[in-house]
Amino acid sequence: MASRGGGGGGGGAVGGRIPELEKMSVEQLKAIKEQTDLEVNLLQDSLTNIRTATTRLDLASIALQDLSIRPQGKKMLVPLTASLYVPGTLDDAEKVLVDVGTGYFIEKTMEEGKDYCERKINLLKSNYDQLLEVASKKKSIADEAGMVLQAKLKQLSAAS
């Protein structure tokens, strides 16, 4: 880590060190480390959920594109679950039902459906980038607290 480099390691945040951590007790450092590790794990779960949602919307966008080029009356298999399909016939490819969450569906035109997917994908990507930045900062704090904690524990064991 960058905090090992640089001249003498004196005051302030030189070399990436957080001065407040140096002043904390071992118990406080353990609590900070546990809390930031927990927050990092929660943020990583959120990042995974965003990636999953983005993938689902990408697949929906591709399905809309595929549906838009199929002729009316085209026979197709309609999924009821991931492994259960029923035969169906394409009635009107110009209108689609969009799942907007919590069991609500809105009828939209094909173009509005594609636009909805693209806007949601862009929003999720923006949220992903912001969360990634926060997770990175939290991870740095957790790592720094761990290093300071180890150094303090070494000092305590050497003093004994």
Secondary structure, DSSP 4 states (H G I P E B T S, - for coil): -GGG-SSS--STTGGG--HHHHHS-HHHHHHHHHHHHHHHHHHHHHHHHHHHHHHHHHHHHHHHHHHHTSPTT-EEEEESSSS-EEEEE---TTEEEEEEETTEEEEEEHHHHHHHHHHHHHHHHHHHHHHHHHHHHHHHHHHHHHHHHHHHHHHHHHH-
